[in-house]
Amino acid sequence: MTKRILKIVGFLLLLGVLIGGGLLVAGSKKAPTTTHPATASSNKQPKKITTPKPVAKLTMTELKRHPDLRYSSIIYYGIKYTHIQRWQEVSDFSRGWQVEIYHAQAKYLVWPDKHIKAEAKQLEPNWFKLDPRGNVTYHSFVVHSFRDDQTKTVNLTEIVAQINHDHAMKKVRQMPTNLTTLNHTQ
């Protein structure tokens, strides 16, 4: 009987060692825990989720007060909606624009590149006229042709409505930073 008790005690001892070792191995292989920055320290506030602020619509009052914004709106519309091919020559928003203003004729020449030099001004540029009623007439010289300029007339209120419809207010409001104007009194 003592042999039998020794066998049972030995078996239980061996079983205890195996179970204890298994628990140790399983305990050391815990899944890595991640802490979020907001909960890692009790001193930090969680980040607030902000929704983008709605961009205010463009208005005629705003265009009247800010001539460069008015020119930018007219240029944007000329590039996107006149369907006059040469207006695509001024479509590089990163290079910007130079607008030469001839007040006596209410004529606005639009050159590509806000840093354009006189020697680069070889070909007649795109241009527009703006009358007191807010009508904008886009003009474009047809290269290698003896035809009249291509033209399109649109009212400034239509331009503002189209920009607002396109949700392009933010883009148009950024354009004046890339625009230079040269005023000619003649």
C-alpha positions as CSV (number, residue, x, y, z in Angstrom):
1,M,0.0,0.0,0.0
2,T,2.8,2.4,0.6
3,K,4.1,1.8,-2.9
4,R,0.7,2.7,-4.1
5,I,0.6,5.9,-2.1
6,L,4.0,6.9,-3.3
7,K,2.9,6.4,-6.9
8,I,-0.2,8.6,-6.4
9,V,1.8,11.3,-4.6
10,G,4.5,11.2,-7.4
11,F,1.8,11.4,-10.0
12,L,0.1,14.3,-8.3
13,L,3.5,16.1,-7.9
14,L,4.3,15.6,-11.6
15,L,0.8,16.8,-12.6
16,G,1.3,19.9,-10.4
17,V,4.6,20.7,-12.0
18,L,3.2,20.3,-15.6
19,I,0.1,22.4,-14.8
20,G,2.2,25.1,-13.1
21,G,4.7,25.3,-15.9
22,G,1.9,25.5,-18.5
23,L,0.4,28.4,-16.6
24,L,3.7,30.3,-16.4
25,V,4.3,29.9,-20.2
26,A,0.7,31.0,-21.0
27,G,1.0,34.0,-18.7
28,S,4.2,35.3,-20.3
29,K,2.7,35.3,-23.8
30,K,0.0,37.9,-23.2
31,A,-1.2,39.9,-26.2
32,P,0.5,43.3,-26.3
33,T,-1.6,46.0,-24.9
34,T,-1.9,49.4,-26.6
35,T,-2.7,52.6,-24.8
36,H,-4.3,55.4,-26.6
37,P,-2.7,58.8,-26.1
38,A,-5.9,60.2,-24.7
39,T,-6.1,57.5,-22.0
40,A,-2.4,57.0,-21.3
41,S,-2.2,59.9,-19.0
42,S,-5.0,61.3,-16.9
43,N,-3.7,64.8,-17.4
44,K,-4.3,64.9,-21.2
45,Q,-7.7,65.7,-22.7
46,P,-9.0,63.5,-25.5
47,K,-8.8,65.1,-29.0
48,K,-11.9,66.8,-30.1
49,I,-13.2,65.8,-33.5
50,T,-13.9,68.9,-35.5
51,T,-16.0,69.2,-38.6
52,P,-14.8,71.5,-41.3
53,K,-16.4,75.0,-41.1
54,P,-18.7,75.7,-44.0
55,V,-17.2,78.1,-46.5
56,A,-19.2,81.3,-46.9
57,K,-20.7,81.8,-50.3
58,L,-19.3,84.4,-52.6
59,T,-21.3,87.6,-52.8
60,M,-21.5,90.5,-55.2
61,T,-20.8,92.9,-52.2
62,E,-17.6,91.0,-51.6
63,L,-16.5,91.3,-55.2
64,K,-17.3,95.1,-55.3
65,R,-15.1,95.6,-52.2
66,H,-12.2,93.4,-53.3
67,P,-11.2,94.0,-56.9
68,D,-8.6,91.2,-56.9
69,L,-11.3,88.8,-55.8
70,R,-13.5,90.1,-58.6
71,Y,-10.7,89.5,-61.2
72,S,-10.0,86.0,-59.7
73,S,-13.7,85.1,-60.1
74,I,-13.8,86.3,-63.7
75,I,-10.6,84.4,-64.5
76,Y,-11.9,81.2,-62.8
77,Y,-15.1,81.4,-64.8
78,G,-13.1,82.1,-68.0
79,I,-11.0,79.0,-67.5
80,K,-13.8,76.7,-66.4
81,Y,-16.9,77.8,-68.4
82,T,-16.3,80.0,-71.4
83,H,-15.2,77.1,-73.6
84,I,-12.8,79.4,-75.4
85,Q,-9.8,77.3,-76.1
86,R,-7.1,79.9,-75.4
87,W,-8.4,80.6,-71.9
88,Q,-6.8,77.3,-71.0
89,E,-3.5,79.0,-71.4
90,V,-4.1,80.7,-68.1
91,S,-5.3,77.6,-66.3
92,D,-2.2,76.9,-64.3
93,F,-3.3,77.9,-60.8
94,S,0.2,77.4,-59.3
95,R,1.8,80.0,-61.7
96,G,-0.9,82.6,-61.1
97,W,-1.9,85.5,-63.3
98,Q,-0.9,89.1,-64.1
99,V,-3.8,91.4,-64.9
100,E,-3.0,94.6,-66.8
101,I,-5.8,97.1,-66.4
102,Y,-6.5,99.9,-69.0
103,H,-9.0,102.0,-67.1
104,A,-9.9,104.3,-70.1
105,Q,-11.1,101.3,-72.1
106,A,-12.3,99.1,-69.1
107,K,-10.1,96.5,-70.6
108,Y,-8.3,93.8,-68.5
109,L,-5.5,91.8,-70.1
110,V,-4.9,88.4,-68.4
111,W,-1.4,87.0,-68.7
112,P,-0.4,83.5,-67.4
113,D,2.2,83.7,-64.6
114,K,2.1,86.5,-62.0
115,H,5.9,87.1,-62.7
116,I,5.7,87.4,-66.5
117,K,8.2,89.8,-68.0
118,A,7.6,92.1,-71.0
119,E,9.8,90.0,-73.3
120,A,7.5,87.0,-72.7
121,K,4.5,88.9,-73.8
122,Q,4.7,88.2,-77.5
123,L,1.2,86.9,-78.3
124,E,-1.9,88.9,-77.6
125,P,-3.3,87.7,-74.3
126,N,-6.8,86.7,-73.3
127,W,-8.7,89.7,-72.0
128,F,-12.1,90.8,-70.7
129,K,-14.2,93.9,-70.5
130,L,-16.3,94.7,-67.5
131,D,-19.1,97.2,-68.0
132,P,-20.9,99.2,-65.2
133,R,-23.9,96.9,-65.3
134,G,-21.7,93.9,-64.4
135,N,-21.5,92.3,-67.8
136,V,-18.2,90.6,-68.5
137,T,-17.2,90.0,-72.1
138,Y,-14.4,87.5,-72.5
139,H,-12.1,87.9,-75.6
140,S,-9.6,85.6,-77.1
141,F,-7.5,86.2,-80.2
142,V,-7.6,83.3,-82.6
143,V,-4.0,82.4,-83.4
144,H,-3.0,82.0,-87.2
145,S,-6.4,83.3,-88.3
146,F,-7.8,86.5,-89.7
147,R,-11.1,86.0,-87.9
148,D,-12.5,88.2,-85.2
149,D,-11.8,87.4,-81.5
150,Q,-13.8,84.7,-79.9
151,T,-16.1,86.2,-77.3
152,K,-18.5,85.3,-74.7
153,T,-20.6,87.6,-72.5
154,V,-21.9,86.7,-69.0
155,N,-23.1,88.7,-66.1
156,L,-21.0,88.9,-62.9
157,T,-24.0,87.6,-60.9
158,E,-24.0,84.5,-63.1
159,I,-20.3,84.0,-62.4
160,V,-20.9,84.3,-58.6
161,A,-23.8,81.8,-58.8
162,Q,-21.7,79.3,-60.8
163,I,-18.8,79.5,-58.4
164,N,-21.1,79.0,-55.4
165,H,-22.8,76.1,-57.2
166,D,-19.4,74.5,-57.8
167,H,-18.5,75.0,-54.1
168,A,-15.3,76.7,-55.5
169,M,-15.5,79.7,-53.1
170,K,-12.4,78.6,-51.1
171,K,-10.4,78.1,-54.3
172,V,-11.4,81.5,-55.7
173,R,-10.7,83.2,-52.4
174,Q,-7.1,81.8,-52.5
175,M,-6.5,83.0,-56.1
176,P,-5.7,86.7,-55.3
177,T,-2.5,85.6,-53.4
178,N,-1.3,84.4,-56.8
179,L,-2.4,87.5,-58.8
180,T,-0.6,90.7,-59.6
181,T,-2.2,93.8,-61.2
182,L,-0.6,96.5,-63.3
183,N,-2.7,99.7,-63.7
184,H,-2.5,101.9,-66.8
185,T,-4.2,105.2,-66.7
186,Q,-4.5,105.6,-70.5
